[in-house]
Amino acid sequence: MRLGGPARYVVEVEQPIEAPDAYNFAKLYSLPTAILGGGANSIGRDEGFPGAIIMNKIRGIELKPSTENPEVFELKAMGGEIWDDVVAFACEKGLTGIEALSKIPGTAGAAPVQNIGAYGQDISQVLKSIEAYDTTDGHFKLLTNKDLKFGYRKSILNTTMKGRFFVISMTMTLKKGQMARPFYNSLENFIKENGETDFSPSSIRRMVSAIRADKLPDPAKIPSAGSFFKNVYIPDSQVDECRSRGLPVYQGADGNKINSGWLIEKAGLAGKLIHGFRVNEKAALVLINECATGYEDLIEARNEIANKVYDRFGFKLEQEPVEII
Ligand SMILES: Cc1cc2nc3c(=O)[nH]c(=O)nc-3n(C[C@H](O)[C@H](O)[C@H](O)COP(=O)(O)OP(=O)(O)OC[C@H]3O[C@@H](n4cnc5c(N)ncnc54)[C@H](O)[C@@H]3O)c2cc1C
């Protein structure tokens, strides 16, 4: 988002064994800590951060065949690996499970934190376990998929145990093959429009990359945090009523979803400049920092958008990116 002031310290962890050193340093000087991967989903305050930002820079990818099934593999990525490099590696090996998560900016260590998801896939569907440094007792621990209690854009790592575990590595179970149809709507539309017939992991990666390049700002050039609001999930009991109001409800494995981008667009905000932030024309869930003067502008913009959507549809939008405090 290109907001926020400086941190007092930034500590880069390049080996798992350096994680305890980083936290011991912070403890010695009574400094608050915050974990950062690539910063793609994090927002800084104008006053900066008075403690130590601990950055995961541990690199490495390992692939091991399963002992029981030659079609199944375990892919272990160290937390500081660039997520999209991990996806590219899996696709090159013909492994399915994360190809639709192509081009999501950030690190592998952050991927399980908010259970990253796109185009019908999310990390919870493939994650076997993570290795993490437990900052409360100074031990390295293995947490399984079940331990992480995944939900839509959440796990214990960003809810009940936020900040407690520093993710050292993540291991996924992937298999040879390809995604099953039906695909996510926008992917299905792309396939039809372009007459695509190859659904191998590399081909889906190519298609998802093309869809994203058309719709989403490149975070290396344009300051944004991707989706600024989470989508809205409604209970089964509200589906009929919402549909009768003309709201598009998608029923998927993760629940009944109303796309918040659609709500923002229908509230007349797509393309508008609000307190220095441009509501992205093609994907209204994305806010771009065009000329904001500071963090306060973001709060004003967030509230204005959320209030307009609430007044029009009665849903309270929830912010997705994390604030470094
Ligand atoms: C243009 C754009 C498009 C995006 N598209 C998507 C999308 O399609 N789907 C999606 O789900 N997200 C999307 N995002 C959000 C973002 O890419 C993901 O949340 C990603 O996982 C952030 O990775 P990061 O390393 O940059 O995390 P950061 O922003 O550095 O950190 C995010 C959170 O994870 C914690 N964290 C990071 N690393 C670790 C670690 N090693 N151990 C413990 N905690 C850690 C941080 O403390 C923070 O709370 C998008 C963002 C942008 C800018």
The ligand as an SDF file (V2000), in Angstrom:
LIG
                    3D

 53 58  0  0  0  0  0  0  0  0999 V2000
   -2.0070   -7.4480   -6.0550 C   0  0  0  0  0  0  0  0  0  0  0  0
   -2.3070   -8.4210   -4.9390 C   0  0  0  0  0  0  0  0  0  0  0  0
   -3.0860   -9.5360   -5.2120 C   0  0  0  0  0  0  0  0  0  0  0  0
   -3.3850  -10.4520   -4.1810 C   0  0  0  0  0  0  0  0  0  0  0  0
   -4.1670  -11.5400   -4.4810 N   0  0  0  0  0  0  0  0  0  0  0  0
   -4.4850  -12.4240   -3.5100 C   0  0  0  0  0  0  0  0  0  0  0  0
   -5.3120  -13.5630   -3.8030 C   0  0  0  0  0  0  0  0  0  0  0  0
   -5.7170  -13.7960   -4.9300 O   0  0  0  0  0  0  0  0  0  0  0  0
   -5.6210  -14.4020   -2.7780 N   0  0  0  0  0  0  0  0  0  0  0  0
   -5.1670  -14.1980   -1.5020 C   0  0  0  0  0  0  0  0  0  0  0  0
   -5.4970  -15.0080   -0.6310 O   0  0  0  0  0  0  0  0  0  0  0  0
   -4.3810  -13.1340   -1.2090 N   0  0  0  0  0  0  0  0  0  0  0  0
   -4.0310  -12.2470   -2.1650 C   0  0  0  0  0  0  0  0  0  0  0  0
   -3.2520  -11.1620   -1.8710 N   0  0  0  0  0  0  0  0  0  0  0  0
   -2.7740  -10.9640   -0.5060 C   0  0  0  0  0  0  0  0  0  0  0  0
   -1.3320  -11.4650   -0.2790 C   0  0  0  0  0  0  0  0  0  0  0  0
   -0.6840  -11.7240   -1.4820 O   0  0  0  0  0  0  0  0  0  0  0  0
   -1.3160  -12.7390    0.5790 C   0  0  0  0  0  0  0  0  0  0  0  0
   -1.9350  -12.4970    1.8200 O   0  0  0  0  0  0  0  0  0  0  0  0
    0.0930  -13.2460    0.8250 C   0  0  0  0  0  0  0  0  0  0  0  0
    0.0560  -14.4600    1.5230 O   0  0  0  0  0  0  0  0  0  0  0  0
    0.9420  -12.2330    1.5920 C   0  0  0  0  0  0  0  0  0  0  0  0
    2.2650  -12.7320    1.6730 O   0  0  0  0  0  0  0  0  0  0  0  0
    3.3940  -11.8470    2.3170 P   0  0  0  0  0  0  0  0  0  0  0  0
    4.6080  -12.7140    2.4760 O   0  0  0  0  0  0  0  0  0  0  0  0
    3.5950  -10.6110    1.5390 O   0  0  0  0  0  0  0  0  0  0  0  0
    2.7480  -11.5580    3.7350 O   0  0  0  0  0  0  0  0  0  0  0  0
    2.9260  -10.2880    4.6650 P   0  0  0  0  0  0  0  0  0  0  0  0
    2.0860   -9.1700    4.1790 O   0  0  0  0  0  0  0  0  0  0  0  0
    4.3620  -10.0330    4.9100 O   0  0  0  0  0  0  0  0  0  0  0  0
    2.2680  -10.8790    5.9970 O   0  0  0  0  0  0  0  0  0  0  0  0
    0.8780  -11.1600    6.0490 C   0  0  0  0  0  0  0  0  0  0  0  0
    0.5410  -11.7340    7.4330 C   0  0  0  0  0  0  0  0  0  0  0  0
    1.1950  -12.9800    7.5990 O   0  0  0  0  0  0  0  0  0  0  0  0
    2.0800  -12.9630    8.7170 C   0  0  0  0  0  0  0  0  0  0  0  0
    3.2890  -13.7110    8.3110 N   0  0  0  0  0  0  0  0  0  0  0  0
    4.0370  -13.5170    7.2020 C   0  0  0  0  0  0  0  0  0  0  0  0
    5.0410  -14.4100    7.1620 N   0  0  0  0  0  0  0  0  0  0  0  0
    4.9120  -15.1880    8.2670 C   0  0  0  0  0  0  0  0  0  0  0  0
    5.6560  -16.2660    8.8190 C   0  0  0  0  0  0  0  0  0  0  0  0
    6.7590  -16.7630    8.2180 N   0  0  0  0  0  0  0  0  0  0  0  0
    5.2570  -16.8100    9.9960 N   0  0  0  0  0  0  0  0  0  0  0  0
    4.1360  -16.3480   10.6310 C   0  0  0  0  0  0  0  0  0  0  0  0
    3.4110  -15.3130   10.1830 N   0  0  0  0  0  0  0  0  0  0  0  0
    3.7940  -14.7400    9.0110 C   0  0  0  0  0  0  0  0  0  0  0  0
    2.3710  -11.4840    8.9620 C   0  0  0  0  0  0  0  0  0  0  0  0
    2.6930  -11.2700   10.3280 O   0  0  0  0  0  0  0  0  0  0  0  0
    1.0570  -10.8500    8.5810 C   0  0  0  0  0  0  0  0  0  0  0  0
    0.1450  -10.9770    9.6530 O   0  0  0  0  0  0  0  0  0  0  0  0
   -2.9010  -10.2410   -2.8740 C   0  0  0  0  0  0  0  0  0  0  0  0
   -2.1020   -9.1110   -2.6090 C   0  0  0  0  0  0  0  0  0  0  0  0
   -1.7960   -8.2110   -3.6330 C   0  0  0  0  0  0  0  0  0  0  0  0
   -0.9290   -7.0240   -3.3240 C   0  0  0  0  0  0  0  0  0  0  0  0
  1  2  1  0
  2  3  1  0
  2 52  2  0
  3  4  2  0
  4  5  1  0
  4 50  1  0
  5  6  2  0
  6  7  1  0
  6 13  1  0
  7  8  2  0
  7  9  1  0
  9 10  1  0
 10 11  2  0
 10 12  1  0
 12 13  2  0
 13 14  1  0
 14 15  1  0
 14 50  1  0
 15 16  1  0
 16 17  1  0
 16 18  1  0
 18 19  1  0
 18 20  1  0
 20 21  1  0
 20 22  1  0
 22 23  1  0
 23 24  1  0
 24 25  2  0
 24 26  1  0
 24 27  1  0
 27 28  1  0
 28 29  2  0
 28 30  1  0
 28 31  1  0
 31 32  1  0
 32 33  1  0
 33 34  1  0
 33 48  1  0
 34 35  1  0
 35 36  1  0
 35 46  1  0
 36 37  1  0
 36 45  1  0
 37 38  2  0
 38 39  1  0
 39 40  1  0
 39 45  2  0
 40 41  1  0
 40 42  2  0
 42 43  1  0
 43 44  2  0
 44 45  1  0
 46 47  1  0
 46 48  1  0
 48 49  1  0
 50 51  2  0
 51 52  1  0
 52 53  1  0
M  END
$$$$
